[in-house]
Amino acid sequence: MKPRTTAQLSRAALIAALYMVLTLVPPFNALSFGAVQFRLGEALVLLPFLLDEAVPGVVAGCLVANFFSPFGLADVVIGTGVTLAAALLTRSLRRTRRAWLAAMPPIVLNAAVVPLYVSTLTLPAATADPRATGIGQVLEYIWSHLSWSVYIPVAATILAGESAVVLLLGLPLLGLVRRYVGPSREVP
């Protein structure tokens, strides 16, 4: 699903850059990371519903943005993996022609998976620097320190933030892109 034309490559790069700006630049960065997240870059995760090139664009933007995350390697690997899975699922739902249905993968995946490491690595007792260890050690730390009493409220706040961004910003953006840009067309 790599971009095949200059226009697709340009759109993928633009989507990645927009994701990074909306996630990292003040004042947007204030709520991009943490137990309460309102990551404006996530408004772009619905674009794969229309544009194939949005998948690498959103994933690349998320990957670079997550390098600046306080959750280090966990956010880079797991968070970006969640974005990739959500983008692919969103793209696969384009046959339904229901944009609201395409909003479900990023909302559900982010609300279920991201709190696993956010809730664990924000605990006061979290002494391990997630940037200083390998992903295996990070996963082991998360699993051994997971507390459902902390996970559930963090999952609720991430669910609320992701829902707000995707539904209130992402769906209208998708409508604008559908109207002015149109869907991707396969090039032989």
C-alpha positions in Angstrom: 0.0 0.0 0.0 2.9 2.4 -0.6 2.1 5.6 -2.4 2.3 5.1 -6.2 2.2 8.7 -7.5 3.8 11.9 -6.6 0.5 13.3 -5.4 -0.1 10.3 -3.1 3.5 10.5 -1.8 3.0 14.3 -1.2 -0.3 13.6 0.6 1.3 11.0 2.8 4.1 13.4 3.8 1.5 16.2 4.4 -0.6 13.9 6.6 2.5 12.8 8.6 3.6 16.5 9.1 0.1 17.5 10.1 -0.1 14.7 12.6 3.3 15.7 14.1 2.4 19.4 14.3 -1.1 18.8 15.8 0.5 16.5 18.4 3.8 18.2 19.3 3.5 21.9 18.8 2.3 24.1 21.7 -0.4 24.4 22.8 -1.5 21.2 21.2 1.1 19.1 23.0 -0.2 19.9 26.4 -2.8 17.1 26.2 -1.1 14.8 23.7 0.5 12.5 26.2 -0.6 11.2 29.6 -3.6 9.7 31.4 -5.9 12.3 29.9 -5.3 12.6 26.2 -6.8 14.9 23.7 -4.3 14.3 20.8 -5.5 16.5 17.9 -3.4 14.6 15.5 -5.8 11.7 16.0 -8.4 13.6 13.9 -6.4 12.4 10.9 -6.8 8.7 11.7 -10.0 8.5 9.6 -8.3 9.5 6.4 -7.4 5.9 5.5 -11.2 5.5 5.0 -10.7 7.5 1.8 -7.0 7.7 1.0 -4.7 4.7 0.9 -1.7 7.0 1.3 -3.1 8.1 4.7 -2.1 4.8 6.3 1.7 5.4 6.0 1.2 9.1 6.6 -0.7 8.7 9.9 1.7 5.9 11.0 4.8 7.9 10.2 3.4 11.0 11.9 2.5 9.0 15.0 5.9 7.3 15.1 7.9 10.5 15.0 5.5 12.2 17.6 5.8 9.2 19.9 9.6 9.6 20.0 8.9 12.7 22.1 6.5 10.8 24.5 7.3 10.5 28.2 6.5 6.8 27.8 9.5 6.2 25.6 9.8 2.9 23.9 6.4 1.7 25.0 4.7 4.6 23.1 7.0 4.3 20.1 6.4 0.6 19.6 3.0 -0.1 21.1 1.3 3.2 20.4 2.5 3.3 16.9 1.4 -0.3 16.4 -2.1 0.6 17.7 -2.2 3.4 15.1 -1.1 1.1 12.3 -3.7 -1.5 13.3 -6.4 1.2 13.5 -5.5 2.7 10.2 -5.6 -0.7 8.4 -8.9 -1.5 10.0 -10.3 1.9 9.1 -9.2 1.4 5.5 -10.8 -2.0 5.4 -14.1 -0.5 6.4 -14.4 1.7 3.4 -16.6 -0.8 1.6 -19.3 -0.2 4.3 -19.4 3.5 3.2 -20.2 4.4 6.8 -17.7 6.8 8.1 -19.0 6.6 11.7 -18.2 2.8 11.6 -14.7 3.6 10.4 -14.2 5.7 13.6 -14.6 2.7 15.8 -11.1 1.0 15.3 -9.0 4.0 16.5 -11.4 4.7 19.4 -11.6 1.1 20.6 -8.0 0.2 20.1 -6.6 3.3 21.7 -9.0 3.0 24.6 -8.1 -0.6 25.2 -4.3 -0.8 24.5 -2.8 2.6 25.3 -4.0 2.6 28.9 -2.1 -0.7 29.5 1.2 1.2 29.5 0.0 4.7 30.3 -1.6 3.6 33.6 1.4 1.5 34.6 4.2 3.9 33.7 2.4 6.9 35.4 2.2 5.1 38.7 4.2 6.9 41.5 6.2 3.7 42.0 7.2 3.5 38.3 11.0 3.7 38.7 12.1 2.1 35.4 13.0 4.6 32.7 11.1 3.2 29.7 13.6 4.8 27.3 16.5 3.0 28.9 15.4 -0.5 28.4 14.4 -2.8 25.6 10.8 -3.5 24.6 10.9 -6.9 26.3 11.7 -5.3 29.6 9.1 -2.6 29.1 6.4 -5.2 28.4 7.5 -7.3 31.4 7.3 -4.2 33.6 3.9 -3.2 32.3 2.5 -6.7 32.8 3.9 -7.2 36.3 2.7 -3.7 37.5 -0.7 -3.6 35.8 -3.5 -2.5 38.2 -7.0 -2.7 37.0 -8.0 -0.1 39.5 -5.7 2.4 37.7 -6.2 1.0 34.2 -10.0 1.5 34.1 -10.1 5.2 34.9 -7.2 5.8 32.5 -9.0 3.8 29.8 -12.1 5.9 30.4 -10.3 9.2 30.0 -8.5 8.0 26.9 -11.8 6.7 25.5 -13.4 10.1 26.1 -10.5 12.0 24.5 -10.1 9.8 21.5 -13.9 9.7 20.9 -14.1 13.5 21.1 -11.2 14.0 18.7 -12.2 11.4 16.2 -15.9 12.0 16.2 -16.0 15.8 16.6 -12.9 16.7 14.5 -12.1 13.6 12.4 -15.6 13.0 10.9 -16.0 16.6 9.7 -12.5 16.5 8.3 -13.3 13.3 6.5 -16.3 15.0 5.0 -14.1 17.9 3.7 -11.6 15.5 2.3 -14.3 13.5 0.6 -15.7 16.7 -0.9 -12.5 18.4 -2.0 -9.9 15.7 -2.5 -11.9 12.5 -3.2 -10.9 8.9 -2.6 -7.6 7.4 -3.7 -7.6 5.8 -7.1 -5.5 2.8 -7.8 -2.8 3.4 -10.4 -1.8 0.3 -12.5 
